[in-house]
Amino acid sequence: MRVVERYRLSEGLVVGRKPLPAGDVILSFVGPEGAAQAIARKALRPTGRSGRLSLFHHLKYQVYQKPGNELPTLTQVELVGRLEGLEAPDRFPYASFLAELAFRLASPEVAGRIWPLLTSGLKGIAKHPSPRMALLWAAWRVLKAAGLAPNLSGEGLCLLDGERSERGVYLGPEGLEALAAILQLPGTEAIALLEAGAPLDRLQQALLAHVRYAVGELGSAQLLAPSHGKGSK
C-alpha cells in the first residue's frame, strides 16, 4: 500500500530557534491552531532564509511531513509581519518568557484563546514604557486561557500551589487586588491599575512560582532576574 506524503499550511509566530549541524534550524511556532515545530533546511547558510525565520516573525508557512520523520520540513514561507523592538535587552527577557509559556500551553483546544493574548502581549512588551507590566497582564491571562488561573478565594495574603494561602509568595492586599484585576478586567483597565502603583515585584514572583507549579520550569525564567525587574519597573 502506497503511503501518501502530506503537505500542510499553517500560520504562527516564530517563538524558538535551535540550530542544528549542516545549517539546519528547528523552529518553534505558536499560532491560532496550536504550537508546532518544523525543520528549516540549510536556513543558516548564506543563501538560506534566516532573515524571514527570525524570532517573533509572523509567518504563513507550508510543511512537508514525510512518513517516519519526527518533525516536518518547512517548504514555503510567507512573511506576514514582524514585531519590532523585542530584541532590546530590557524587553527580550519578557518576550522570551511569554513566548515560551504560550508554546508550552497552546494545545489545539485552547490555542484560539491564547493566540490573541500572545500577540497583544508581545506588542505591549515592545511598546509599553514598562514591558514588565505587559508581561504580567499577558502571562497571567494566558494561564487563565489554558485553565490554569490561581484560585483567589479563601483566606491569606499569599499564593501557594495555585491557591490563596497563609504561606507561599506574599502578594498582600494590593497584590491580590491587582492579580484579580488582571484575571477579570479588560486589558486597558488592568494595565491602568498596574500603572497606579501595583506591587510588580510581588506579582512577578508569584507568576514565576505559579508557572513552576502549574506548567513546569521554563528555560527563559532565568532571564527574569531581579535586575531586569528593577530596570523595567
N, C-alpha and C positions, 0 to 999 in steps of 0.2 A: 504493500500500500504506500502510495506516494504521500509524504508529509508536506503540507503546504507551509511555506515560509511566509511570515506575516510582516506587514508594514503597519505602523500606527502613527497617527497625527496627534500631537499634544501641545499644550501651552503651559508656560510656567516661568518662574524666576529662577535664575541660577543662584543657588544658596551654598554650594560647596564645589570645590575643585581638588582632585587628588591626582598629581602627576604620576605617570607610570613610565617604565622603560620604553625606549623607542619613540618617545614623544607623544604617547597617548595620554589621555586625561579622562578620569572618571568624573562625570558631572552629576551633581545632585540638584534636583528641581523640586519646587513646590508650586502647584497650580490649582486651578479650580476643581480638578478631578482627583487630586491627591498628590502624594510625594512619589518621586521616581528617580531612578539613576540610569545613566547611559554612558557608553564609552565613546569618546570623540577620538577617532584615529588620527594620529600624527598632528594633533592640534597644536603642539608646542614647537613644531618645525617652523622655520622662517616662512614657508609657503602655506602654513596652516591657517585655521580660522580662529586663532586665540582671541583676537580683538572682539569678535562678536560673542565669545563664550566667557566673558569676564563676569565676576561676581556681581549680582544684583542687576544683570541684564534680563529684560523681559523678552522671551523668545516664543515664537511658534516653531515647532520642530517636528521632524519625522524620524522615527527609529525603525530599525530592522531587527526583528527577533529571530535569530537563527536557532532552530531546534538543537538543544544540547548546550547552548551558551547560557550562562547565568544572567548576564546583562545584555540588553540590546545595544546595537551600534547606531550612533547618530548618523543620519544620512543627509538630511537637509535642515537648514536653519534660516529663519527669517527674524531679523531684529525688530521687535515691536517698539521698544523704548528702553531707556536706561535711567536709573536713579542716580543723579549726580550728588556728590558731596559725602557719600557714605564712607569713602576711603580716608577721610580726615581722621587723624589719630584720636581726637576727642569724640568721634562718632562711631568709628568702626567697631569698637567692642560691643556697643549696644546693638548695632545692626547685626553683628555676628550671632549674638545670643538669641535675638528674636528669630532670626532665620533658622538656626539650629533647632530651637524649640518648635517652630512651625513644622519643620521637616519630620521631627520625631512624632508629632501628633496628627499630621494631615492624612489620616486614613480616608478612603473614598467616602465613608459615611459622614464625616464632619468637614471634609476639605472645602465644601462650598461655603461654610461659615468662617473657616479660618483664612481663606484666601483674601477677602477684602480687609480683614484685620491686619494681615501681614503687610499688604501693600500700603494701607493707610498708616500703619505704624512706622514702616521704613521711610515713608515720605515725611512723617513728623520728626523722626530721628535726623533726617537730612536737613531739615529746615528750621525746626524749633530752636530758640535760644538755649533751651535745656534739653538736650537729647535724652537725658535720663528720664525726664517726665514722660516723653513719648514712649520710651520703652516700658515704663511701669504700666501705663494705660494699656498698651497693646499686648504685652505679655500676659497680664492678668486676664484680659479679655479672651486671648487665645486659649488659655487654660479653661475658662468658663465655656467657650465654644466646644471644647473637647469633653465637657462633662466633668472637669477636674477642679472646679472652683472650691475654695475652702468653705466650711460651714461656720458662719459668723454668729450663729445663735448660741445661747448659753452664757456662761459666766467667764470672767477672766479678761485680762488685757494683753494676752499673748496668743501666738499661733503655734500649734504643735501638731504635727502629723495630720494636717488638714482640718483641724478643729480649733475653735476658740478655747483657750485653756489658761490656767494659772501659771503654767510653765511654758518654756519654749522661747521663741523670738518675741521680744517685747515690742508691741505696737503702741500701747497706750490709747487713751480715748481718741486723740487726734488721728492716730494711725488707723484705728478701726473705722472711724468715720470716713477717712479718705479711701480706704480699701472698699468699703461698702459703696461709696460713690463711684469708684472705678468700675465695679461689677454691675452697677444698676443704672447709672445715668448715661445719657448720650455723651459722646466723646468730648465735645466742646465744653459741656458743663463739668465733666470730670476733670479735664485739664485746668479749667478755671479754678477749681477747688485746690488742685495741686499747686497752682501758681500763688494761691493765697497763703501759702506757708505750711503745707503738709510736711510731715517728717519723712523726707525722701530716703534718708539713710535706713530708717527702720523698715520702710516699705520695700526697699531693695533687699535687705537682709531676709525679710520674710519671704520675698519672691524666690530667692535662691534656695532657701530651706524648703519651701513648698515644692519647687521643681524637683529637688533631690528626692523628696518623699514620693511625689505623685508620678514623676516621669523617669527619674534616674539622673545620674550625673551627666552634665553637658560639658564637652571639652571647652567650649567658649566661656564657661563660667569663670575660668581662671583669669580671663581678660577683664572681668569686672572687679578689679582690685579696688580697695578703698581710695587709692589715689585718683582713679577715674571718677568715682563718685564725687569727691571733693572738687575736682576740677570742672564738673559739669552740673553742679548744684542739684 
